[in-house]
Amino acid sequence: MQLTVSSETLRKVNNLPDAKRAKVISIVKRHLRACAKNGCPLESLDRVYLEAMEVAEMEMKFPEPEKKFFREWEARHYDQYISPKAA
């Protein structure tokens, strides 16, 4: 199965800034690897690229916040009470 991308989609991808284009290409590669791993056939690479551009735009507008600490408070551990009959 030969997959092709239209010239219009290629032009849109090539006109993106370098950082955004790299993010789009990594999203597309990740999608292709996942499809190959799961045995899913691809319908249209044009759609994959267009959706990857939308995802990259969204990820750049709303980046994932970095978590420096798991929690800022001390965790306490309480042993569960066991009745003398159960023990």
N, C-alpha and C positions, 0 to 999 in steps of 0.2 A: 504494500500500500504506500503510494507516494503522496506525501503531504506537501502542499504548496501554500504560500502566503501571497496574497495579492500585493501589487505594487503600491496601492494606496496605504495598506497597513504597514508595509515596510517603510514608506515615506514618513508615516506618523511616528514609528519607532525611532527612525534615524534623526528626526527633528527634536527628539527629547533631549534635555540636558544629560550630560554624561552620568551623573549619579542616578538619575531616574531611569535612564536606559539600562544601566547595569542591574538595577533592582528589578526591572521588567524582565530582563533576560534570565535572571536567577529564578524568578517566579515561574516562568515558562519551563525552564529546565527541571525545576522541582515537580511541576505538574506532569511533564513527560515521563520522568522517572517513576512517579507514583502510578501513572497509567500502565507503564510497562510492567511494573512489579505486580499490579493487581489484574493484569490481562484485560484492561478496558480499552476498547477501540476509540480512536480519536475521530470526532466528527469534522471539526473545522479548526485549523490552526489560526485562522483570522480571528475567530471568536476567542480563542485562548489568549492571543496577544492583546486584544481589546480589553478583555476582562483583567488581564495582568496589569495593563496601564491604569485601569480604574483602581485596582487594589494598591498599586504603588502610590498613586495620588492620595488615597485614603491613609495609607501608612505614613506618608510624609507629612500630611496635615495633622494627624493625630497619632504621634509616636507612642509606643508602649512605654509607660513610666518605668524608670529604673528603680529596682528595689535594692537598697544598700543593706538593709537589715531585715531579717525575717520578722522580728518583733522587737519592740522597744521596751518591753516589760519583762520582768522575771517570771518564769513559769513555776508554778507550785505543783507538787504532786502529793495527792492524798491517797493513802492506802484505803482500800475498800474494807469496810467493816465486815468481819466474819463472825457469826455467832459461835459460841462455844460448842453447840450441838453440831454445827456444820464442820467444825474443825476436827 
